[in-house]
């Protein structure tokens, strides 16, 4: 597994993160500004997420759940639903335009599709705390 220092370039394309090393023999690595911002955002997410280990056995929940995200260049959305054995259901949906997203987050750039993997993760996370 490569460390941050080993990554020379990080290109966020579609749903994949590609890391390329231009000179494996060199001890020096550099990231472009966009890659640095993306990694800093993931670091903030990981550092701010409270991880803990429960010593109690996990309980099995009879729930059917689904979550997903969508994005085009100018609009993105996410949503999810959970169905319980008693027939009740909870769900959520969220949609945001590129203009609205740029008002709140400087890192969005000019293409909402670029960060679709993060939105898919957010949809799954939102469903677990709904």
PAFI-20891 format. One record per atom (N, C-alpha, C): atom name; x, y, z. Coordinates in steps of 0.001 Angstrom, whole numbers, plus 500000, padded with zeros to 6 digits. Layout:
N
<atom><atom>CA</atom><east>X</east><north>Y</north><up>Z</up></atom>
...
//
This chain:
130
<atom><atom>N</atom><east>500840</east><north>498818</north><up>500000</up></atom>
<atom><atom>CA</atom><east>500000</east><north>500000</north><up>500000</up></atom>
<atom><atom>C</atom><east>500884</east><north>501244</north><up>500000</up></atom>
<atom><atom>N</atom><east>500549</east><north>502210</north><up>499185</up></atom>
<atom><atom>CA</atom><east>501355</east><north>503413</north><up>499068</up></atom>
<atom><atom>C</atom><east>500965</east><north>504439</north><up>500115</up></atom>
<atom><atom>N</atom><east>501941</east><north>505148</north><up>500601</up></atom>
<atom><atom>CA</atom><east>501676</east><north>506219</north><up>501549</up></atom>
<atom><atom>C</atom><east>501458</east><north>507513</north><up>500781</up></atom>
<atom><atom>N</atom><east>501024</east><north>508522</north><up>501492</up></atom>
<atom><atom>CA</atom><east>500809</east><north>509831</north><up>500879</up></atom>
<atom><atom>C</atom><east>502087</east><north>510343</north><up>500242</up></atom>
<atom><atom>N</atom><east>503221</east><north>510111</north><up>500896</up></atom>
<atom><atom>CA</atom><east>504500</east><north>510582</north><up>500364</up></atom>
<atom><atom>C</atom><east>504874</east><north>509880</north><up>499061</up></atom>
<atom><atom>N</atom><east>504351</east><north>508676</north><up>498847</up></atom>
<atom><atom>CA</atom><east>504691</east><north>507934</north><up>497643</up></atom>
<atom><atom>C</atom><east>503877</east><north>508365</north><up>496431</up></atom>
<atom><atom>N</atom><east>502826</east><north>509087</north><up>496661</up></atom>
<atom><atom>CA</atom><east>501960</east><north>509488</north><up>495553</up></atom>
<atom><atom>C</atom><east>502455</east><north>510777</north><up>494931</up></atom>
<atom><atom>N</atom><east>502763</east><north>510732</north><up>493642</up></atom>
<atom><atom>CA</atom><east>503235</east><north>511945</north><up>492990</up></atom>
<atom><atom>C</atom><east>502102</east><north>512719</north><up>492358</up></atom>
<atom><atom>N</atom><east>501113</east><north>512037</north><up>491877</up></atom>
<atom><atom>CA</atom><east>499962</east><north>512703</north><up>491265</up></atom>
<atom><atom>C</atom><east>498701</east><north>511959</north><up>491656</up></atom>
<atom><atom>N</atom><east>497638</east><north>512676</north><up>491893</up></atom>
<atom><atom>CA</atom><east>496351</east><north>512078</north><up>492197</up></atom>
<atom><atom>C</atom><east>495338</east><north>512740</north><up>491294</up></atom>
<atom><atom>N</atom><east>494692</east><north>511968</north><up>490448</up></atom>
<atom><atom>CA</atom><east>493705</east><north>512518</north><up>489527</up></atom>
<atom><atom>C</atom><east>492338</east><north>511968</north><up>489917</up></atom>
<atom><atom>N</atom><east>491405</east><north>512844</north><up>490218</up></atom>
<atom><atom>CA</atom><east>490056</east><north>512419</north><up>490566</up></atom>
<atom><atom>C</atom><east>489238</east><north>512379</north><up>489285</up></atom>
<atom><atom>N</atom><east>489016</east><north>511173</north><up>488790</up></atom>
<atom><atom>CA</atom><east>488250</east><north>510994</north><up>487564</up></atom>
<atom><atom>C</atom><east>487098</east><north>510050</north><up>487851</up></atom>
<atom><atom>N</atom><east>485906</east><north>510457</north><up>487464</up></atom>
<atom><atom>CA</atom><east>484733</east><north>509625</north><up>487615</up></atom>
<atom><atom>C</atom><east>484652</east><north>509078</north><up>489023</up></atom>
<atom><atom>N</atom><east>484594</east><north>507752</north><up>489179</up></atom>
<atom><atom>CA</atom><east>484440</east><north>507140</north><up>490490</up></atom>
<atom><atom>C</atom><east>485756</east><north>506581</north><up>491002</up></atom>
<atom><atom>N</atom><east>486825</east><north>506769</north><up>490312</up></atom>
<atom><atom>CA</atom><east>488098</east><north>506158</north><up>490668</up></atom>
<atom><atom>C</atom><east>489120</east><north>507218</north><up>491072</up></atom>
<atom><atom>N</atom><east>490001</east><north>506844</north><up>491964</up></atom>
<atom><atom>CA</atom><east>491130</east><north>507695</north><up>492327</up></atom>
<atom><atom>C</atom><east>492372</east><north>507019</north><up>491767</up></atom>
<atom><atom>N</atom><east>493089</east><north>507714</north><up>490917</up></atom>
<atom><atom>CA</atom><east>494277</east><north>507162</north><up>490294</up></atom>
<atom><atom>C</atom><east>495507</east><north>507830</north><up>490874</up></atom>
<atom><atom>N</atom><east>496462</east><north>507039</north><up>491266</up></atom>
<atom><atom>CA</atom><east>497714</east><north>507562</north><up>491803</up></atom>
<atom><atom>C</atom><east>498829</east><north>507095</north><up>490892</up></atom>
<atom><atom>N</atom><east>499655</east><north>508018</north><up>490455</up></atom>
<atom><atom>CA</atom><east>500784</east><north>507661</north><up>489601</up></atom>
<atom><atom>C</atom><east>502083</east><north>508177</north><up>490181</up></atom>
<atom><atom>N</atom><east>503123</east><north>507380</north><up>490054</up></atom>
<atom><atom>CA</atom><east>504454</east><north>507785</north><up>490527</up></atom>
<atom><atom>C</atom><east>505322</east><north>507969</north><up>489295</up></atom>
<atom><atom>N</atom><east>505857</east><north>509162</north><up>489137</up></atom>
<atom><atom>CA</atom><east>506626</east><north>509448</north><up>487940</up></atom>
<atom><atom>C</atom><east>508040</east><north>508877</north><up>488012</up></atom>
<atom><atom>N</atom><east>508649</east><north>508888</north><up>489183</up></atom>
<atom><atom>CA</atom><east>510007</east><north>508350</north><up>489336</up></atom>
<atom><atom>C</atom><east>510068</east><north>507549</north><up>490628</up></atom>
<atom><atom>N</atom><east>509832</east><north>506228</north><up>490562</up></atom>
<atom><atom>CA</atom><east>509822</east><north>505405</north><up>491775</up></atom>
<atom><atom>C</atom><east>511147</east><north>505418</north><up>492536</up></atom>
<atom><atom>N</atom><east>512250</east><north>505711</north><up>491871</up></atom>
<atom><atom>CA</atom><east>513551</east><north>505720</north><up>492530</up></atom>
<atom><atom>C</atom><east>513782</east><north>506992</north><up>493347</up></atom>
<atom><atom>N</atom><east>513017</east><north>508028</north><up>493066</up></atom>
<atom><atom>CA</atom><east>513203</east><north>509302</north><up>493768</up></atom>
<atom><atom>C</atom><east>512496</east><north>509293</north><up>495111</up></atom>
<atom><atom>N</atom><east>513136</east><north>509846</north><up>496160</up></atom>
<atom><atom>CA</atom><east>512471</east><north>509919</north><up>497465</up></atom>
<atom><atom>C</atom><east>511491</east><north>511088</north><up>497561</up></atom>
<atom><atom>N</atom><east>511448</east><north>511949</north><up>496550</up></atom>
<atom><atom>CA</atom><east>510604</east><north>513133</north><up>496590</up></atom>
<atom><atom>C</atom><east>509306</east><north>512902</north><up>495829</up></atom>
<atom><atom>N</atom><east>508208</east><north>513372</north><up>496416</up></atom>
<atom><atom>CA</atom><east>506891</east><north>513262</north><up>495790</up></atom>
<atom><atom>C</atom><east>506214</east><north>514625</north><up>495892</up></atom>
<atom><atom>N</atom><east>505424</east><north>514948</north><up>494879</up></atom>
<atom><atom>CA</atom><east>504690</east><north>516213</north><up>494926</up></atom>
<atom><atom>C</atom><east>503263</east><north>515979</north><up>494485</up></atom>
<atom><atom>N</atom><east>502359</east><north>516733</north><up>495053</up></atom>
<atom><atom>CA</atom><east>500948</east><north>516670</north><up>494708</up></atom>
<atom><atom>C</atom><east>500537</east><north>518005</north><up>494131</up></atom>
<atom><atom>N</atom><east>499659</east><north>517966</north><up>493128</up></atom>
<atom><atom>CA</atom><east>499152</east><north>519244</north><up>492637</up></atom>
<atom><atom>C</atom><east>498133</east><north>519775</north><up>493650</up></atom>
<atom><atom>N</atom><east>497729</east><north>521009</north><up>493490</up></atom>
<atom><atom>CA</atom><east>496858</east><north>521664</north><up>494469</up></atom>
<atom><atom>C</atom><east>495526</east><north>520930</north><up>494625</up></atom>
<atom><atom>N</atom><east>494945</east><north>520461</north><up>493531</up></atom>
<atom><atom>CA</atom><east>493661</east><north>519773</north><up>493599</up></atom>
<atom><atom>C</atom><east>493784</east><north>518459</north><up>494374</up></atom>
<atom><atom>N</atom><east>494841</east><north>517721</north><up>494127</up></atom>
<atom><atom>CA</atom><east>495053</east><north>516457</north><up>494833</up></atom>
<atom><atom>C</atom><east>495287</east><north>516702</north><up>496317</up></atom>
<atom><atom>N</atom><east>496040</east><north>517730</north><up>496633</up></atom>
<atom><atom>CA</atom><east>496311</east><north>518063</north><up>498035</up></atom>
<atom><atom>C</atom><east>495005</east><north>518400</north><up>498762</up></atom>
<atom><atom>N</atom><east>494139</east><north>519182</north><up>498100</up></atom>
<atom><atom>CA</atom><east>492853</east><north>519534</north><up>498714</up></atom>
<atom><atom>C</atom><east>491989</east><north>518300</north><up>498944</up></atom>
<atom><atom>N</atom><east>491948</east><north>517408</north><up>497961</up></atom>
<atom><atom>CA</atom><east>491138</east><north>516193</north><up>498102</up></atom>
<atom><atom>C</atom><east>491637</east><north>515348</north><up>499268</up></atom>
<atom><atom>N</atom><east>492927</east><north>515178</north><up>499380</up></atom>
<atom><atom>CA</atom><east>493477</east><north>514385</north><up>500478</up></atom>
<atom><atom>C</atom><east>493256</east><north>515063</north><up>501827</up></atom>
<atom><atom>N</atom><east>493333</east><north>516388</north><up>501864</up></atom>
<atom><atom>CA</atom><east>493080</east><north>517101</north><up>503116</up></atom>
<atom><atom>C</atom><east>491620</east><north>516944</north><up>503541</up></atom>
<atom><atom>N</atom><east>490698</east><north>516928</north><up>502580</up></atom>
<atom><atom>CA</atom><east>489284</east><north>516727</north><up>502910</up></atom>
<atom><atom>C</atom><east>489055</east><north>515334</north><up>503479</up></atom>
<atom><atom>N</atom><east>489665</east><north>514314</north><up>502872</up></atom>
<atom><atom>CA</atom><east>489540</east><north>512958</north><up>503412</up></atom>
<atom><atom>C</atom><east>490164</east><north>512870</north><up>504794</up></atom>
<atom><atom>N</atom><east>491292</east><north>513555</north><up>504992</up></atom>
<atom><atom>CA</atom><east>491932</east><north>513539</north><up>506313</up></atom>
<atom><atom>C</atom><east>491013</east><north>514167</north><up>507363</up></atom>
<atom><atom>N</atom><east>490384</east><north>515299</north><up>507022</up></atom>
<atom><atom>CA</atom><east>489453</east><north>515952</north><up>507958</up></atom>
<atom><atom>C</atom><east>488293</east><north>515022</north><up>508303</up></atom>
<atom><atom>N</atom><east>487769</east><north>514325</north><up>507290</up></atom>
<atom><atom>CA</atom><east>486667</east><north>513396</north><up>507526</up></atom>
<atom><atom>C</atom><east>487103</east><north>512277</north><up>508469</up></atom>
<atom><atom>N</atom><east>488255</east><north>511701</north><up>508201</up></atom>
<atom><atom>CA</atom><east>488721</east><north>510587</north><up>509026</up></atom>
<atom><atom>C</atom><east>489085</east><north>511024</north><up>510442</up></atom>
<atom><atom>N</atom><east>489701</east><north>512183</north><up>510583</up></atom>
<atom><atom>CA</atom><east>490102</east><north>512671</north><up>511904</up></atom>
<atom><atom>C</atom><east>488884</east><north>513070</north><up>512733</up></atom>
<atom><atom>N</atom><east>487856</east><north>513603</north><up>512071</up></atom>
<atom><atom>CA</atom><east>486684</east><north>514080</north><up>512812</up></atom>
<atom><atom>C</atom><east>485662</east><north>512974</north><up>513097</up></atom>
<atom><atom>N</atom><east>485845</east><north>511792</north><up>512518</up></atom>
<atom><atom>CA</atom><east>484904</east><north>510696</north><up>512732</up></atom>
<atom><atom>C</atom><east>485299</east><north>509915</north><up>513979</up></atom>
<atom><atom>N</atom><east>484402</east><north>509829</north><up>514959</up></atom>
<atom><atom>CA</atom><east>484742</east><north>509089</north><up>516179</up></atom>
<atom><atom>C</atom><east>484668</east><north>507584</north><up>515929</up></atom>
<atom><atom>N</atom><east>485805</east><north>506927</north><up>516056</up></atom>
<atom><atom>CA</atom><east>485850</east><north>505478</north><up>515910</up></atom>
<atom><atom>C</atom><east>485916</east><north>504867</north><up>517298</up></atom>
<atom><atom>N</atom><east>485121</east><north>503847</north><up>517540</up></atom>
<atom><atom>CA</atom><east>485159</east><north>503173</north><up>518829</up></atom>
<atom><atom>C</atom><east>484860</east><north>501693</north><up>518616</up></atom>
<atom><atom>N</atom><east>485198</east><north>500914</north><up>519592</up></atom>
<atom><atom>CA</atom><east>484979</east><north>499483</north><up>519530</up></atom>
<atom><atom>C</atom><east>484071</east><north>499087</north><up>520675</up></atom>
<atom><atom>N</atom><east>482939</east><north>498499</north><up>520340</up></atom>
<atom><atom>CA</atom><east>482011</east><north>498044</north><up>521355</up></atom>
<atom><atom>C</atom><east>482394</east><north>496629</north><up>521773</up></atom>
<atom><atom>N</atom><east>482386</east><north>496364</north><up>523061</up></atom>
<atom><atom>CA</atom><east>482676</east><north>495028</north><up>523556</up></atom>
<atom><atom>C</atom><east>481422</east><north>494169</north><up>523615</up></atom>
<atom><atom>N</atom><east>480271</east><north>494756</north><up>523358</up></atom>
<atom><atom>CA</atom><east>479011</east><north>494011</north><up>523318</up></atom>
<atom><atom>C</atom><east>478865</east><north>493362</north><up>521947</up></atom>
<atom><atom>N</atom><east>478285</east><north>492171</north><up>521916</up></atom>
<atom><atom>CA</atom><east>478064</east><north>491555</north><up>520599</up></atom>
<atom><atom>C</atom><east>477066</east><north>492388</north><up>519795</up></atom>
<atom><atom>N</atom><east>477298</east><north>492439</north><up>518511</up></atom>
<atom><atom>CA</atom><east>476397</east><north>493201</north><up>517641</up></atom>
<atom><atom>C</atom><east>475036</east><north>492533</north><up>517587</up></atom>
<atom><atom>N</atom><east>473994</east><north>493341</north><up>517544</up></atom>
<atom><atom>CA</atom><east>472653</east><north>492784</north><up>517415</up></atom>
<atom><atom>C</atom><east>472262</east><north>492810</north><up>515937</up></atom>
<atom><atom>N</atom><east>471555</east><north>491805</north><up>515521</up></atom>
<atom><atom>CA</atom><east>471128</east><north>491697</north><up>514127</up></atom>
<atom><atom>C</atom><east>469814</east><north>492445</north><up>513954</up></atom>
<atom><atom>N</atom><east>469785</east><north>493361</north><up>513004</up></atom>
<atom><atom>CA</atom><east>468581</east><north>494145</north><up>512730</up></atom>
<atom><atom>C</atom><east>467929</east><north>493641</north><up>511451</up></atom>
<atom><atom>N</atom><east>466635</east><north>493416</north><up>511502</up></atom>
<atom><atom>CA</atom><east>465877</east><north>492959</north><up>510336</up></atom>
<atom><atom>C</atom><east>465441</east><north>494171</north><up>509505</up></atom>
<atom><atom>N</atom><east>466396</east><north>494812</north><up>508870</up></atom>
<atom><atom>CA</atom><east>466112</east><north>496016</north><up>508089</up></atom>
<atom><atom>C</atom><east>466651</east><north>495819</north><up>506675</up></atom>
<atom><atom>N</atom><east>465877</east><north>496232</north><up>505708</up></atom>
<atom><atom>CA</atom><east>466354</east><north>496282</north><up>504330</up></atom>
<atom><atom>C</atom><east>466602</east><north>497750</north><up>504027</up></atom>
<atom><atom>N</atom><east>467818</east><north>498077</north><up>503589</up></atom>
<atom><atom>CA</atom><east>468164</east><north>499477</north><up>503373</up></atom>
<atom><atom>C</atom><east>468931</east><north>499640</north><up>502065</up></atom>
<atom><atom>N</atom><east>468810</east><north>500817</north><up>501496</up></atom>
<atom><atom>CA</atom><east>469541</east><north>501144</north><up>500275</up></atom>
<atom><atom>C</atom><east>469887</east><north>502633</north><up>500283</up></atom>
<atom><atom>N</atom><east>471040</east><north>502952</north><up>499718</up></atom>
<atom><atom>CA</atom><east>471467</east><north>504347</north><up>499605</up></atom>
<atom><atom>C</atom><east>472253</east><north>504506</north><up>498312</up></atom>
<atom><atom>N</atom><east>472187</east><north>505686</north><up>497704</up></atom>
<atom><atom>CA</atom><east>472897</east><north>505916</north><up>496455</up></atom>
<atom><atom>C</atom><east>473070</east><north>507415</north><up>496242</up></atom>
<atom><atom>N</atom><east>473877</east><north>507733</north><up>495270</up></atom>
<atom><atom>CA</atom><east>474107</east><north>509128</north><up>494898</up></atom>
<atom><atom>C</atom><east>474102</east><north>509229</north><up>493381</up></atom>
<atom><atom>N</atom><east>473860</east><north>510425</north><up>492880</up></atom>
<atom><atom>CA</atom><east>473911</east><north>510696</north><up>491453</up></atom>
<atom><atom>C</atom><east>474582</east><north>512047</north><up>491249</up></atom>
<atom><atom>N</atom><east>475142</east><north>512239</north><up>490074</up></atom>
<atom><atom>CA</atom><east>475739</east><north>513541</north><up>489771</up></atom>
<atom><atom>C</atom><east>475922</east><north>513689</north><up>488276</up></atom>
<atom><atom>N</atom><east>475736</east><north>514904</north><up>487825</up></atom>
<atom><atom>CA</atom><east>476124</east><north>515300</north><up>486483</up></atom>
<atom><atom>C</atom><east>477120</east><north>516434</north><up>486701</up></atom>
<atom><atom>N</atom><east>477485</east><north>517114</north><up>485669</up></atom>
<atom><atom>CA</atom><east>478428</east><north>518213</north><up>485854</up></atom>
<atom><atom>C</atom><east>477832</east><north>519323</north><up>486712</up></atom>
<atom><atom>N</atom><east>476514</east><north>519565</north><up>486584</up></atom>
<atom><atom>CA</atom><east>475925</east><north>520738</north><up>487230</up></atom>
<atom><atom>C</atom><east>474997</east><north>520454</north><up>488402</up></atom>
<atom><atom>N</atom><east>474723</east><north>519191</north><up>488698</up></atom>
<atom><atom>CA</atom><east>473818</east><north>518883</north><up>489805</up></atom>
<atom><atom>C</atom><east>474229</east><north>517548</north><up>490431</up></atom>
<atom><atom>N</atom><east>474001</east><north>517449</north><up>491738</up></atom>
<atom><atom>CA</atom><east>474289</east><north>516201</north><up>492451</up></atom>
<atom><atom>C</atom><east>473185</east><north>515944</north><up>493457</up></atom>
<atom><atom>N</atom><east>473015</east><north>514689</north><up>493810</up></atom>
<atom><atom>CA</atom><east>472011</east><north>514338</north><up>494791</up></atom>
<atom><atom>C</atom><east>472359</east><north>513032</north><up>495462</up></atom>
<atom><atom>N</atom><east>471714</east><north>512806</north><up>496591</up></atom>
<atom><atom>CA</atom><east>471878</east><north>511540</north><up>497283</up></atom>
<atom><atom>C</atom><east>470597</east><north>511231</north><up>498021</up></atom>
<atom><atom>N</atom><east>470442</east><north>509968</north><up>498349</up></atom>
<atom><atom>CA</atom><east>469228</east><north>509566</north><up>499036</up></atom>
<atom><atom>C</atom><east>469341</east><north>508151</north><up>499549</up></atom>
<atom><atom>N</atom><east>468331</east><north>507765</north><up>500312</up></atom>
<atom><atom>CA</atom><east>468322</east><north>506414</north><up>500857</up></atom>
<atom><atom>C</atom><east>466993</east><north>506111</north><up>501508</up></atom>
<atom><atom>N</atom><east>466794</east><north>504822</north><up>501758</up></atom>
<atom><atom>CA</atom><east>465562</east><north>504373</north><up>502410</up></atom>
<atom><atom>C</atom><east>465868</east><north>503144</north><up>503248</up></atom>
<atom><atom>N</atom><east>465106</east><north>502997</north><up>504343</up></atom>
<atom><atom>CA</atom><east>465208</east><north>501818</north><up>505205</up></atom>
<atom><atom>C</atom><east>463790</east><north>501301</north><up>505442</up></atom>
<atom><atom>N</atom><east>463620</east><north>499988</north><up>505282</up></atom>
<atom><atom>CA</atom><east>462323</east><north>499332</north><up>505428</up></atom>
<atom><atom>C</atom><east>462387</east><north>498381</north><up>506621</up></atom>
<atom><atom>N</atom><east>461453</east><north>498547</north><up>507550</up></atom>
<atom><atom>CA</atom><east>461438</east><north>497771</north><up>508789</up></atom>
<atom><atom>C</atom><east>460438</east><north>496623</north><up>508706</up></atom>
<atom><atom>N</atom><east>460621</east><north>495589</north><up>509544</up></atom>
<atom><atom>CA</atom><east>459727</east><north>494420</north><up>509503</up></atom>
<atom><atom>C</atom><east>458255</east><north>494751</north><up>509738</up></atom>
<atom><atom>N</atom><east>457971</east><north>495818</north><up>510502</up></atom>
<atom><atom>CA</atom><east>456571</east><north>496158</north><up>510781</up></atom>
<atom><atom>C</atom><east>455902</east><north>496910</north><up>509626</up></atom>
<atom><atom>N</atom><east>456642</east><north>497100</north><up>508522</up></atom>
<atom><atom>CA</atom><east>456074</east><north>497766</north><up>507355</up></atom>
<atom><atom>C</atom><east>456372</east><north>499251</north><up>507280</up></atom>
<atom><atom>N</atom><east>456938</east><north>499830</north><up>508330</up></atom>
<atom><atom>CA</atom><east>457268</east><north>501249</north><up>508276</up></atom>
<atom><atom>C</atom><east>458536</east><north>501457</north><up>507456</up></atom>
<atom><atom>N</atom><east>458701</east><north>502692</north><up>507046</up></atom>
<atom><atom>CA</atom><east>459825</east><north>503055</north><up>506184</up></atom>
<atom><atom>C</atom><east>460295</east><north>504458</north><up>506549</up></atom>
<atom><atom>N</atom><east>461585</east><north>504682</north><up>506509</up></atom>
<atom><atom>CA</atom><east>462142</east><north>506034</north><up>506605</up></atom>
<atom><atom>C</atom><east>462991</east><north>506257</north><up>505359</up></atom>
<atom><atom>N</atom><east>463033</east><north>507487</north><up>504888</up></atom>
<atom><atom>CA</atom><east>463805</east><north>507782</north><up>503698</up></atom>
<atom><atom>C</atom><east>464279</east><north>509227</north><up>503722</up></atom>
<atom><atom>N</atom><east>465237</east><north>509527</north><up>502888</up></atom>
<atom><atom>CA</atom><east>465717</east><north>510903</north><up>502745</up></atom>
<atom><atom>C</atom><east>466196</east><north>511098</north><up>501316</up></atom>
<atom><atom>N</atom><east>466211</east><north>512357</north><up>500907</up></atom>
<atom><atom>CA</atom><east>466796</east><north>512729</north><up>499620</up></atom>
<atom><atom>C</atom><east>467331</east><north>514147</north><up>499726</up></atom>
<atom><atom>N</atom><east>468376</east><north>514410</north><up>498962</up></atom>
<atom><atom>CA</atom><east>469008</east><north>515723</north><up>498969</up></atom>
<atom><atom>C</atom><east>469536</east><north>515981</north><up>497565</up></atom>
<atom><atom>N</atom><east>469317</east><north>517195</north><up>497070</up></atom>
<atom><atom>CA</atom><east>469822</east><north>517576</north><up>495751</up></atom>
<atom><atom>C</atom><east>470421</east><north>518965</north><up>495857</up></atom>
<atom><atom>N</atom><east>471521</east><north>519194</north><up>495131</up></atom>
<atom><atom>CA</atom><east>472193</east><north>520486</north><up>495165</up></atom>
<atom><atom>C</atom><east>472770</east><north>520787</north><up>493785</up></atom>
<atom><atom>N</atom><east>472670</east><north>522052</north><up>493386</up></atom>
<atom><atom>CA</atom><east>473237</east><north>522463</north><up>492101</up></atom>
<atom><atom>C</atom><east>474694</east><north>522853</north><up>492290</up></atom>
<atom><atom>N</atom><east>475398</east><north>522929</north><up>491190</up></atom>
<atom><atom>CA</atom><east>476807</east><north>523334</north><up>491230</up></atom>
<atom><atom>C</atom><east>476953</east><north>524725</north><up>491833</up></atom>
<atom><atom>N</atom><east>476071</east><north>525645</north><up>491463</up></atom>
<atom><atom>CA</atom><east>476143</east><north>527013</north><up>491993</up></atom>
<atom><atom>C</atom><east>475944</east><north>527024</north><up>493513</up></atom>
<atom><atom>N</atom><east>474964</east><north>526251</north><up>493999</up></atom>
<atom><atom>CA</atom><east>474729</east><north>526184</north><up>495446</up></atom>
<atom><atom>C</atom><east>475921</east><north>525561</north><up>496172</up></atom>
<atom><atom>N</atom><east>476473</east><north>524500</north><up>495613</up></atom>
<atom><atom>CA</atom><east>477609</east><north>523826</north><up>496241</up></atom>
<atom><atom>C</atom><east>478817</east><north>524748</north><up>496313</up></atom>
<atom><atom>N</atom><east>479055</east><north>525511</north><up>495259</up></atom>
<atom><atom>CA</atom><east>480205</east><north>526434</north><up>495252</up></atom>
<atom><atom>C</atom><east>480051</east><north>527551</north><up>496277</up></atom>
<atom><atom>N</atom><east>478807</east><north>527884</north><up>496655</up></atom>
<atom><atom>CA</atom><east>478590</east><north>528883</north><up>497701</up></atom>
<atom><atom>C</atom><east>479069</east><north>528385</north><up>499060</up></atom>
<atom><atom>N</atom><east>478994</east><north>527071</north><up>499270</up></atom>
<atom><atom>CA</atom><east>479332</east><north>526498</north><up>500570</up></atom>
<atom><atom>C</atom><east>480729</east><north>525896</north><up>500647</up></atom>
<atom><atom>N</atom><east>481214</east><north>525318</north><up>499531</up></atom>
<atom><atom>CA</atom><east>482482</east><north>524595</north><up>499570</up></atom>
<atom><atom>C</atom><east>483358</east><north>525021</north><up>498406</up></atom>
<atom><atom>N</atom><east>484513</east><north>525592</north><up>498713</up></atom>
<atom><atom>CA</atom><east>485413</east><north>526091</north><up>497673</up></atom>
<atom><atom>C</atom><east>486029</east><north>524977</north><up>496839</up></atom>
<atom><atom>N</atom><east>486065</east><north>523764</north><up>497336</up></atom>
<atom><atom>CA</atom><east>486752</east><north>522669</north><up>496666</up></atom>
<atom><atom>C</atom><east>485921</east><north>521978</north><up>495590</up></atom>
<atom><atom>N</atom><east>484659</east><north>522342</north><up>495432</up></atom>
<atom><atom>CA</atom><east>483788</east><north>521643</north><up>494495</up></atom>
<atom><atom>C</atom><east>484286</east><north>521752</north><up>493060</up></atom>
<atom><atom>N</atom><east>484773</east><north>522914</north><up>492668</up></atom>
<atom><atom>CA</atom><east>485268</east><north>523077</north><up>491304</up></atom>
<atom><atom>C</atom><east>484143</east><north>523265</north><up>490306</up></atom>
<atom><atom>N</atom><east>484344</east><north>522757</north><up>489084</up></atom>
<atom><atom>CA</atom><east>483378</east><north>523002</north><up>488014</up></atom>
<atom><atom>C</atom><east>482627</east><north>521750</north><up>487576</up></atom>
<atom><atom>N</atom><east>482784</east><north>520634</north><up>488306</up></atom>
<atom><atom>CA</atom><east>482142</east><north>519393</north><up>487901</up></atom>
<atom><atom>C</atom><east>481690</east><north>518605</north><up>489120</up></atom>
<atom><atom>N</atom><east>480387</east><north>518494</north><up>489302</up></atom>
<atom><atom>CA</atom><east>479837</east><north>517778</north><up>490455</up></atom>
<atom><atom>C</atom><east>480124</east><north>516276</north><up>490374</up></atom>
<atom><atom>N</atom><east>480298</east><north>515743</north><up>489176</up></atom>
<atom><atom>CA</atom><east>480542</east><north>514311</north><up>488992</up></atom>
<atom><atom>C</atom><east>481888</east><north>513887</north><up>489586</up></atom>
<atom><atom>N</atom><east>482816</east><north>514819</north><up>489665</up></atom>
<atom><atom>CA</atom><east>484170</east><north>514495</north><up>490099</up></atom>
<atom><atom>C</atom><east>484214</east><north>513862</north><up>491492</up></atom>
<atom><atom>N</atom><east>483302</east><north>514236</north><up>492361</up></atom>
<atom><atom>CA</atom><east>483318</east><north>513759</north><up>493742</up></atom>
<atom><atom>C</atom><east>482175</east><north>512779</north><up>494034</up></atom>
<atom><atom>N</atom><east>481738</east><north>512011</north><up>493036</up></atom>
<atom><atom>CA</atom><east>480593</east><north>511118</north><up>493206</up></atom>
<atom><atom>C</atom><east>480865</east><north>510041</north><up>494258</up></atom>
<atom><atom>N</atom><east>482072</east><north>509549</north><up>494336</up></atom>
<atom><atom>CA</atom><east>482374</east><north>508496</north><up>495318</up></atom>
<atom><atom>C</atom><east>482179</east><north>509012</north><up>496743</up></atom>
<atom><atom>N</atom><east>482545</east><north>510250</north><up>496998</up></atom>
<atom><atom>CA</atom><east>482358</east><north>510836</north><up>498330</up></atom>
<atom><atom>C</atom><east>480862</east><north>510989</north><up>498632</up></atom>
<atom><atom>N</atom><east>480072</east><north>511340</north><up>497620</up></atom>
<atom><atom>CA</atom><east>478628</east><north>511476</north><up>497829</up></atom>
<atom><atom>C</atom><east>477978</east><north>510118</north><up>498091</up></atom>
<atom><atom>N</atom><east>478454</east><north>509089</north><up>497416</up></atom>
<atom><atom>CA</atom><east>477918</east><north>507752</north><up>497671</up></atom>
<atom><atom>C</atom><east>478225</east><north>507316</north><up>499102</up></atom>
<atom><atom>N</atom><east>479428</east><north>507593</north><up>499566</up></atom>
<atom><atom>CA</atom><east>479789</east><north>507277</north><up>500951</up></atom>
<atom><atom>C</atom><east>478930</east><north>508078</north><up>501922</up></atom>
<atom><atom>N</atom><east>478707</east><north>509357</north><up>501627</up></atom>
<atom><atom>CA</atom><east>477875</east><north>510199</north><up>502478</up></atom>
<atom><atom>C</atom><east>476440</east><north>509671</north><up>502539</up></atom>
<atom><atom>N</atom><east>475898</east><north>509214</north><up>501421</up></atom>
<atom><atom>CA</atom><east>474532</east><north>508664</north><up>501411</up></atom>
<atom><atom>C</atom><east>474445</east><north>507438</north><up>502324</up></atom>
<atom><atom>N</atom><east>475439</east><north>506570</north><up>502249</up></atom>
<atom><atom>CA</atom><east>475436</east><north>505383</north><up>503114</up></atom>
<atom><atom>C</atom><east>475573</east><north>505770</north><up>504574</up></atom>
<atom><atom>N</atom><east>476444</east><north>506718</north><up>504854</up></atom>
<atom><atom>CA</atom><east>476641</east><north>507176</north><up>506225</up></atom>
<atom><atom>C</atom><east>475360</east><north>507818</north><up>506758</up></atom>
<atom><atom>N</atom><east>474729</east><north>508664</north><up>505946</up></atom>
<atom><atom>CA</atom><east>473491</east><north>509337</north><up>506369</up></atom>
<atom><atom>C</atom><east>472402</east><north>508321</north><up>506677</up></atom>
<atom><atom>N</atom><east>472342</east><north>507266</north><up>505921</up></atom>
<atom><atom>CA</atom><east>471331</east><north>506235</north><up>506158</up></atom>
<atom><atom>C</atom><east>471543</east><north>505536</north><up>507506</up></atom>
<atom><atom>N</atom><east>472778</east><north>505363</north><up>507900</up></atom>
<atom><atom>CA</atom><east>473048</east><north>504668</north><up>509172</up></atom>
<atom><atom>C</atom><east>472690</east><north>505522</north><up>510383</up></atom>
<atom><atom>N</atom><east>472662</east><north>506826</north><up>510242</up></atom>
<atom><atom>CA</atom><east>472347</east><north>507689</north><up>511381</up></atom>
<atom><atom>C</atom><east>470954</east><north>508281</north><up>511297</up></atom>
<atom><atom>N</atom><east>470229</east><north>507950</north><up>510241</up></atom>
<atom><atom>CA</atom><east>468890</east><north>508509</north><up>510016</up></atom>
<atom><atom>C</atom><east>467946</east><north>508069</north><up>511119</up></atom>
//
